[in-house]
């Protein structure tokens, strides 16, 4: 039985290929297994089959994602980060905002 994974927010096939196979170049294999195109949009919660084999020289990449509980998600979710333009080194004053030692 082939393993399945659940797509998380912001994930692409490349993210999934890196996370589970250690190699983004394997997106075609995942696409083929699931009857989709490598450029198809993925849906949050979508179930995908992934190959079981991980190349020995790529296993460390996969293991790093597991060991540190990392979930790559490179697709923009449309969220906007607010930046306070009155912050940063251009607005800081020595002795008022930080002390030089």
Order of alpha helices (4+ residues) and beta strands (2+ residues): beta-alpha-alpha-beta-alpha
